[in-house]
């Protein structure tokens, strides 16, 4: 075998696996061999889970040629990139080659392989007198049009890969291997899908032959914005296009020969499925983990809906790349994922996940320890008013260096802080800031801008009157920046209370602002007792200086930053000027969408009182009504408001008139728990049978893209922990092992004449 050639031996074939972990092709079948024209990340997965990766052939194995048309996929001839493959005879044993490795990172789950171009003489057509050897290769071409349909029909007719349900032998070990189920787009499968699916299929077949009960299912994440956008553009109902797309995906996956248990197929758009999605929402509501709030939102005009912070990247929507703007507060459903922040962080340590994915979740959760400090507002005579501004800081040791405060343009107290003389300036500035995106206000804004409010506050540590400014580089309580750090591939956000104590000597943003507006700069930290450059801020830790006030009982000069911080917190709690605070970047999950194609939220609002009333569980599923006009209203009013006869209803218990919730759930809802439904897909009485869940849970190997690190994976962990707390599941985590399959970087195409 030539280098630069990768055989992925699992597709369109039936396998035997020896007790030594060797993969063996059955007689009467032939492995479907894929050319390694792409960067491949499957072999590291196999090498991790298989003792050896050795292929035995009991038949002459022939490679595919481009002039043999496969019904769904086009495979390239090996002639396009390698010398003739020395195919073994019926009794020959061959081993997978040593591939040329272009980059290996220690501890990485990704190896990269490159093909080598063969000489042009090999790719010449045999039609004009090619070599006898080439003619023999073509004559011995793999007859996939005969072999594959035969075995695919056999597998389907005999339900070869069905996992027993009620009659399963639970004395045998289990192995639950799962792909992140796909969104069924109109384009059908792309080449990235089978990249990961191949790895899970090899593991599934391998474990079956080792005597495990294997759960290897497939389903469809079918609600969501793309289907609705396509439906709006074409005038076709999203259910019609989605069902058609699912049928295409299913046909393509079956043609690839993957060993899925199709008896367990599920789709998130089916009422029998989303009944339990709605049921989970009711459990969240009962426990105070689902609530409504009037919050400023990320509004996407092109999609006509609100987006969660995690769905906005670089100021555009994660789906479709449409511009996202800020919108005035809207009534929204929120899920209190912050209540589980500590557990979501701590339990990462027990998971067999790529460290990069765990680090992304740690950064997204963003736990920090610091203090909330209170600054009294002063009136025009310098006397304390009854208003205080609370700021959160991770550096309470720098309290003596706070020379001004900054509030966000959205801050709720801003109107109470503005003097008459400055009111017009502040009003104009706030209006200007409202037209900027969060990215423009922070990362992209090189020059920090702001306006003096005309008001002062008292620094509790030294008693000085410090100015209060409004500046757009500080974001409001509900305004959180979502950016991509390109170098790290990590999403991050700012967080806090919508106001900051500015310490210009020790924060670069504050320093730039203070320098521009001639605000005092006071140095209170020196690195190792040495003086610092006055031309820039020093943000590190060191020895505290210029930080003493015996009148209030606070003396921290000469202490290290860590010891000084502890002493300031202790003093603040004793004097009522603040308290210790653990904060998180993570914010509650904005759960409502102003779109049609999603799960209806199972609550009603009483007409006479406005009271929010959850539906009885016996009323589930609340079926999504049929609509002819499902386009966004453009006003923020959801499309479901057009279904007047559905919206107008009555409370089932009291009979009083009521109105249904017209927002729908986001696409992420159905994917938060689907791995549980695969364990018991036909249960109409409960989400999952407890005995089956105890046997199959958790998922042993879960393969999918790293882009889901702070979306699907975080949301699913949150819901799973809630279900654990209420006794639905027996494990505290849903996925014990997560593997990212990598991405395809490029291709080499060469066509051969017949």
N, C-alpha and C positions, 0 to 999 in steps of 0.2 A: 504494500500500500504506500502511496506517495504521501509526503507531508502536506499539510494544508488542506486536509480532507477529513471532515468529521461525520461519522455515521451516528445518527440519533436513532437507536434501534428500539423502537417501541410502537411505531405507528403502523396501522393496517396489518397487524400480524398477531398470532397467538403465541404466547411465550411459555416456555418451561424454565424454571430457575432451579439450579442445583443447590444442594445444601451448603455449598461453599459460597453462595451468593453470586454464581455466574449466571448470566442471562443466556438462555439457549433458545434458538428458533426451532419450532416444531417442524417436522416433516410435513409436507403439503402446504406449508406457508412460507412466505418470503418476507424478510424485513423490508420495510419501506425506508430507504436510506436517503437522508437529506444532505445536500452538499453544503459545506460550511462556507458559503459565500458571504455570510454575515459574521459580525462579532457575536460569539456564543457564550452564554453564561450558565449553561445547563450542567456541564461536566462537574463543576465544583459541588453542585447539589447532589449529584450521583455519588461522587467520591466521599461525601460526608455520610451518606446513608447506606451505601452498598459496600460490602467488604472488598469486592473486586468488580471490575467492569470488563468482563471477558465475554466475547461473543463466539458461540459455536454454530457452525452452519451444517445442516444436514441436507441442504439442497444447493445446487448452483445458484448463487446470488447475483442477480443482474441489476445494473443501475438503470434509473429512469432516463429517458431521452425526451428532449423538448418536443420532438415531432409526434410523441404519443400524447394525446390530449387528455389530461385528467379533468373530470367534470367540474371540479371546484378550485383546484390549485394548479399552478404551473411550476414544475420542478425543472431545474437546469441539469443538463448533461454534465457528467464529470469531465467530459472532453473539453469543456470550456475553460477549465482551470487546472487540470492535472493530467499526467500521463495515463495511459490505459490502466485500468484497475485490474490487477491480477486475480480474478475471481477464483475462489477455491472450488475444488471438486466437491462431490456429495459427501465425501468422508474427511475433507480437510478441516482442520481447526485453525482459526486465525484470531489474533488478539488486536484490540483497538490500538491505533498507532500512538506514538509520542508526538503530541501536537506542538508546533512551534509557538512558544509563549511570547507574546509581545509585552505584556505587563502583568506583574503579580505583586500585589500589595499584601504584606504580612497581616493576617487577621481578616483579610477581605473575603467576602463570599462571591467574588467575581474574578474569573480568569478570562482573558481575552485571547482569541485565536484568529489568525489571519491565513487566508489561502495564498498559495503561490500560483502565479500565472504559468501555464505550460507553454511550450513552444508553439508557434503558429502552425507548424507542420501537422500537428496532431488534429487540429480543428478543420482540416481540409475535408471537403465533401468526398464521400466514397462513390458518388454517382459517376464521377469521371475517372474511375480506376483507382480507388483508394486501396490501402493495403488489405491483404486477406484477413489479417487480425482484426482490423476495424470492421470489416464485413461480418465476421463472426460475432463481434460484440453486438452489432445491430440485430443480427438474426436471433441472438440470445437475449434480447431486451426483455425486461421484466413485464409479463402480461398482466398489469394491474387491473385492466378492464375485465379480466376473468377471475383473478384470485380475490381481489378486494370485495366485489359485490357478493361473491360466494360466502366469504366468511362474515361479512357484515350482516348478511341475511341470516346466517346461522346464529350469530350472537343475538340478534334481535328476536328471532323466532324462539330460541331456547332460553332467552333472558339470562345469558351466560354470566353477566356481571351483576346480576341482581343480588343485593344483600338481604338475607332473610330478615323479616320484621318481627313478628310475634314468636316465630319458631326458631329464633337464633340460639345457638349454643353459647351461652355466656361464660362457660368454663374456659373457652379459648380466649387468648389475648386479642385485644382490639387495636385497630389502627385507623384513625380518622384523618384522611389526607384531603385537603380542600383547596380549590382554586378560588380566588376572589371572583365571584360570579360576574359575568360581563353585562354591560349595558348594551342591549340589542339595537345598534345603530343601523341605518339603512344601507350603509356601505358593506355590511357583512363583516366576516372575520378579516382582520389584518394580520400580517405575519408575526406581530408581537404576541398575539393570543396563543398560538401553539408553542411559542418559546417556553412559556411557563407550564402550559398544559402537558407538554411532553414529559417534563420532570415529574409532575405529580402522577402521571400515568405509569411511568416506570416504577415509581415507589409503590403504587397501588398493586401492580402485577407482582412485583417482587415480594411484598408482604403476604399476598394471597398464597403464593407458592410456599411460603414459610409456615403456613398454617394459621395465619391471623384472620379474624373477621375484619374485613376491610370495608369502610364506608367511603365511597368516592363518588359523590353526587354532582349534579350540575343544575343550575337554575338561572333566573333572569332578573336583573335589577332594572325593572322596566318603567317605573314612573320617572318623571324628571323633565327638565326644561328642553333638552334637545328634541325630544319627540313632539313636544307641544309647539316649539318654534317651527319645526318642519310642517306640522299640521296647519298652523296659521298661514304659512307661506303657500301651501298647496291646496288649502281648503278641505283637507281630508281629516276625518276624526282621528285623534291620536291613538285610540284603541285599535283601529283598523291597521294603521301603519305599524304599530308595535307588535301586533299579533303576526303580521306578515314578516316583520323582521325576525321575530323569534323563530318562526318556521324556517327561515333561511339559515339562521345561525345553527339550529338543531341539525338540519341536513348537512351543513358543512362539517360540524363536529363529528357526526356519525361517519361521514366519508373519510375522516382522518383516522378512524379506528380506535378512538379513545375508549377506555373501558369504564365508562360512566354507568351508574345505575340509573337508567332513565325512568324507572318506576317511581323514583323519588323527586322527579323534576318539579320545581316550584316556580312561580312568577309572582312578583310583588304586586301586580295589578289585579290579581284575582281576589274577589271578596272573601273567599275562604282563607286566604292568607292575610289580607290587611285587616280582617276582623281582629286578629291577635296583635297587630301593630296598634290598632285603636285601643285594645284592651290594656296594653302596656302603658299607653298614654294615660288612661284612667288611673292606673296604679301610681304613676308619677304625680297626678293631680291630687289623689287622696293623701299623699305623703308630703304635700307642699313643695314638690320638686318641679311642678309645672305651674306657672303663674303668668298673669298678664301685667304688662307695664307700658307706660307711655315713654317711649325712648326715641331719640334721634336714630335714624337708620341709614344703612347703605342702600341707596335707591338706584336701580339700574333702569333707566328709561327704555332701553332697547328690549330688555326682557320683561319690563313692566312689573317688576317685583322687588321686594326687599331681599338682601343677601346677608348671610352671616359673615362675621369678620373673617372666618376661615375660607370663605368663598370669594374673597377679594384679594387679588394679587397685583401689586404695582398699580393700584388705582383702577383696575379693570376686573370684570367678572372672570372667575375661574373657568366657567363654561362659556365659551364663545369669544372671550376677550373684549367685551363691551364696556364702555366707560361707566364708572360708578360715581355718583355724587352723593353729597349729604342731603338729607331731607329732614324737615321739621318733625318733631315727635309724632309717632303713630302708635296706636294700640297694637301691641305685639305679644304673642305667646313666647315665653322664655322657659328654658329648662335649666334648673339649678345644678349644673355640672360642677360649679365651684364648691358645692357641699362635699364633693368627693375628691377635691384637689389633692389632699394629703395622701389618700389611699391610691389614687392614680399614679402619684409620684413614687411612693414607697414600694408598691408592688412591681414596679418595673425591674427591680433588682432580681426577681425570681424568674424572669422570663428569658427564654433562649431566642432572643431577637438580635438582629444586627445592632451593634452598638450605636451606629449612626442614627438609626430609627429611634432608639431609646433616648438618645441625646436630643433629637428633635422634639420629642414629647416633653422631656425635662425642660427644655428652653421655652416651649409653648406654655407649659404650666407655670414656669417662672417663679418658683418660690423664693422669697427674700425675707430677711428679718431686718427690722428697723424700728422706727417710732413714728407715731402720729403726734405732731406738735401743734399747739394752738397759739394763734397770734391774735391779740385783741385789736379791734379797729378803733382808731382815734378820731375824735371829732375835730372841728376846725380850731378848737381851743386846746387841743392836745390831750383831752380827757378820754378815758376809755368808754366806748359805747357798749351796748348789749350784744354786739355782733362779734363773732370770732370766725376766723378762717382756719380751717384744719388742713395741714399739709402732711404728706407722707414722705419720709426720707430714710434712705438706707445709711446715711452718714450723719447721725445726730452729733457726732464728735465735732462737726463743723458749725454748730449752731451760732457761735460767736462771729462767724464769718458771713452770716446771712445779712446782706445789706439792702435787699429789696425783696418783695413778693411779686409773683406773676400769677394772674388768673387767666383761664382760657376764655375766649369770646363767648363760649356756651355756659360759663359758670352761673349757677343760679343766684348768687349774691351780687353779681356785677352791677345790676341796676341800683343796689343799695350803697355801692362804693363810689359812684361817680359824682364829682362836684358839678355844680351848675356851669362853671367856667369851662369844664372839660367835656360836657355832655355831648356836644356836637361832634367833637373830634373822636370820641369813643364810639358814637353811633355810626359814623362813617367807616371807622376801622372795622367794627363788627360786621357791617354789611359787606365790606371787601373780603374779609376772612371767610364769610359764608360761601363765597363763590370759588374758593380754592378747594382742591382735593386734599386729603390728609397727607398724601405724598408730597404735594407742593408745599404744605405747611411745615414739613419736617425735613425729610431727607433731601429734597430738591431745592430748598430755600437756602441759598448760601448766605444771604444777609438776613439776620434776625431783625424783625420789625416789631414795633409795639407803640402804645400810647399810654401816657401817664393818666391815671384816673382822677388825680387831684386829691387823693386820699392817702392816709398813712396808717401803718399798723405798728404795734409795739413788739420789739424783739424781746421775748420773755427772759432771755439769758442775760442781756446787758442793759435792758430798759430803753434802748435807743428807738427813736421813731424812724421807721424805714418806709420808703415809698412803695406804693402798690401800682403795678402796671398791668395792662391787658396786652397779651401777645399771643400770636397764633402758633408759635412753636410749642405751646403747651396745649394739650388736647383735653377736651371736657370729659367728665366722668364716663359718659357712654360713647365717647369717640375714641376708637382704638385703631392705631395704625397697623396695617398689614403690609409688610414688605418682604422681598426675597433677598437674602444675603447671598449673592451669586457665588462668592468664593466657598461658602460653607454649605449652601443648599438648605439653609435653615430659615424658616419663617420666624419673625420676631415682632414684638409689639411694645409700645410704651404703655404705661399704666399709672394709676394714682387716683387723686381726688379732684383733678381739674385745677389744681393750684400747686405752686411749688415755692419753697423758700430758696431764693437764689443766692448761691455762694460763688461769686464770680472768680475768686482766686483759685477755686478748686473744681470748677466745671467749665469745660470749653465753650458750651453754648452760652452759659451765663456770662462768661468773660467777654465774648464777642458782643453781647447785648450791652453789658455795662460800659465797655469801651466806646461803643457807638453813642450811647446816650449820657455819658459822663456820670455814671452811677459809681459811688465809692467801691473800692476793691480792698478787702482786708485779708491779709495772709494769716491763717491760723494753723496750718500744718506744714512742717518742714520734714523733708526726707532725711531720716537718720540724724536729725539735729542740724543739718546743713541748710544754708539759705538757698532759695530757689530763684529762678529767673523771673523777673517781673514782667517779661514780655509775653508770657503765656501761662495758662492755668496748670497747676499741679494737681492731678486727680487721684494720686496714689495715697497710701497710708504712710504715716510717719509719726513724728513727735509733735504734740500740741503746743502752740504758743499763742500769746495774745488772747487768752481765754480764761479770764478770772473776773468774778464779781462777788465779793464778800457780802454785799448787801442782800443778795438773794441766796447766798449759801452755795454757790457753784464755783469750784476751783478745779480746773483740769489741766493747767499748764504742766508740762513735763511728762504727761502720761502718753502712752502709745495710743494710737487711734482706737484700737479695740477696747482697751480699758476705759478710755475717755467716753466712748459711745455707751458703754454699760453704766457709767456713772451719770451721764446726762439723762438716760432713760429712768434710772432710779430717782434722780432729782425731780424729773418731770412728773412722775407718778405721785411722788410725795407732796408736791406743791400744786398739783392739779393743772399743770401746763402741758400735759401730754401723757402718753402711755406706750408701752411696748406693743408692737404690731407685727404680725406675720402677714405678708401680702403676697398676692399671686398675680401674674400677668393674665392668667386664664380668666375669662369672663363667661358669664352665663350664656348658654347657647340660644341664639335667636332662632326660633323654631317655626314661625309662621311664614307662609309664602302667599303672595297675592296672584296665584296662578290656578288654573283649572286642573291640570293633570297631576294630581297627588291625592294622598289619602285624606278624606274629610275628617276634620277634627270633631270628635264626638261630644260636643257640648252645645247647650242652647242658652239663650239669654231671655229672661222673663220680660215681657213687654211692660208690665206694670211697675216693676222694681229695678230692672236692669241686672238682677241677680244672675250669676253664672251657675248653671246647673249641669252636671255631667249626666250623660245618658246612662240608663241602667244597662248592665252588662248583657241582659237578655235582649236588648235592642240592637246589639251588634251582629253583623257589620252594618254600619251606616253606609249605604251604597252611594257611590259617586253618581249623581244624576246625569242623564244624557243631555248634552247641550249642542245646539246647532252653531251658536256663536260663542266660542270659547276664547276669543281674543282678549287681551288685556284692555281694561277700560281706560288706562292712561292717567287716571286720577288717584290710583292707589286702592280704589274699591275693587275687590277680587271679582273675577268673572263669574263665580258661583252666585253672586248677587243677582245675576240675570235669571237664575232658575227660581222665579218668584214662588211658584207653587211648592217647591221643595224647601225654600227658605222659611216660608210661613208654616208654623207647626204648633203643637201644643205639648205641654209637659205631660208625660204619660202617667204621672202620679196624681197631680192636682187638676189636670185638664185646662189649666190657665194658658192663654195664648203666649207664644214664644217665637223667637227668631233663631234660626240655626247660625252657627259660626260659618262664615263664608271663606275664611282663609283655609289653606290646605297645608299638609305637612311637607317638609322638604324631602328631596330624593333620598337623603341619608337615613330617613326613618326606617324604611323597609330593609335596608342592608345592615341595620344595627343588630339584628337577631336572627337572620336567615339560617345561619349555621345550626341553630337549635331546631328549626323546623325540619331540616333534612333528617334529623334523628327520628322524627315521628310525623311525616308529612300529611297523613290523612286523618289525624286526630281532630274530631269536631268538638270535643268536650274540654280540652285544655291545650295550652300552647305546646307543651311537650310532656309526655309521660315521664314521671319522676324516675321510674326504674330504667327506662331507656336512656334518659339523660345521665344518670349515674354511671351507666355502662360506657356510653360513647364519649362523654365529655372528659376533658376539654379536647379541642381540635389538636391533633398531634403535630401536623405540619400544615402550614397555611402559606400559600405562595401568591404573591402579588406585587404591585409596584410600590416603590418607596414614596411616591407622591401622595399616598393615602395615610402617611404617618400621623398627621395632626387633623385629619378629617375622619374618615371611616374608622380607622383603628382606635382613635381616642373616643369617638362616640360609642362604638361597640363596647369598649371596656367599661364606659360609664353605665350604659344600660345593663350590661351583664352584672355589674356590682349591685345595682338596684334589684335585679331579679334574684341575686344571691341573698340579699337582705330579706326578701319576702318569701324565700324558700322555694322558688321555682327552679333554681339550679343549685348544684352541689359544689361547684368550684368557684373560686373568686376571680378567675381570669378565663376568658374565652379561648385564647390561642396560645398554646404553650410554646410553639416554635413558629416563628415567622421568617420566611426567606424571600428576598427580593430577587427576581429573576434577571434584572438588568434590562438594558435596552439595546435595540439593534442600531448600529451606527451608520451602516452604509451597505452598498451592494455592488456586485460586479456581474454584469450580464453579458453573455456571449451566445449567439444563436448559431446552431449548426444546421447546415443543409442536409436534407435527407439523402 
